[in-house]
Amino acid sequence: MRKGFIVALVVVAVAFVFFMITRREELIHQPVVTPPLDEEQIEEIKTKAAEEIVMEIEAFPPVEEIEYKGRGFSDWKHELEHSPSSLMRSEAARALHAFGPAAVPVLIEEIEKNEDIWIRRWSIGSLGEIGPMAKDAIPILMKVLEEEESALLREAAASSLGKMGPIAADAVPLLIKALEADEWNVRSEAARALGGIGPLAQDAIPILIELLDDESIVVRHNSRASLRKIRQR
């Protein structure tokens, strides 16, 4: 009798878990029921994001006091701009994220002018690591996302835009467009980026719901996670 009771309990528990998982998927797939943000709410989110960036920049150490792997900003900058080795220039592009706002104009210039796809890719990635403090790079990241043929660069641009947070809200239409890309990695990072922007990406909700049935499991996962973030208030 005891064994039968335990078996019955396990069956009930499994059924309950299955029900909860199914119910969660149904709720995610449901049409949007959260009221859209009004203009006042949108401005409030943008203002708060801008204020946080100012505080973050003010709290960031002076560039002269920062070292990364034992080397200062001017040393890494010189490496990026003058080293004959593509490998070393790529390493420098990755390293510059450690220097925060001071590195932003240098990285933007590399994206605009450098023809080496890997240096451009790592420069884009470093801007994402700097985060919202690299807000001045949002226009060039949007340009890469919209115009580049390379899926590698578009993926990186989408990822970095998402790491900028709400301050990158102007990129939402381009990120929504990127959700229709042929390349799964571009769709995946665009979906993730929209979640990083948060409620200001509410226009993406319908297509993110569609992507819950995408052929790529990564796209489905990122779309599901971003829907939860965007719907938060």
Secondary structure as GFF3:
##gff-version 3
##sequence-region A 1 233
A	DSSP	alpha_helix	2	29	.	.	.	ID=ss1
A	DSSP	alpha_helix	39	59	.	.	.	ID=ss2
A	DSSP	three_ten_helix	63	65	.	.	.	ID=ss3
A	DSSP	alpha_helix	73	82	.	.	.	ID=ss4
A	DSSP	alpha_helix	86	95	.	.	.	ID=ss5
A	DSSP	three_ten_helix	96	103	.	.	.	ID=ss6
A	DSSP	alpha_helix	104	113	.	.	.	ID=ss7
A	DSSP	alpha_helix	117	130	.	.	.	ID=ss8
A	DSSP	three_ten_helix	131	137	.	.	.	ID=ss9
A	DSSP	alpha_helix	138	147	.	.	.	ID=ss10
A	DSSP	alpha_helix	151	164	.	.	.	ID=ss11
A	DSSP	three_ten_helix	165	171	.	.	.	ID=ss12
A	DSSP	alpha_helix	172	178	.	.	.	ID=ss13
A	DSSP	alpha_helix	184	197	.	.	.	ID=ss14
A	DSSP	three_ten_helix	198	204	.	.	.	ID=ss15
A	DSSP	alpha_helix	205	210	.	.	.	ID=ss16
A	DSSP	three_ten_helix	211	213	.	.	.	ID=ss17
A	DSSP	alpha_helix	217	231	.	.	.	ID=ss18
###
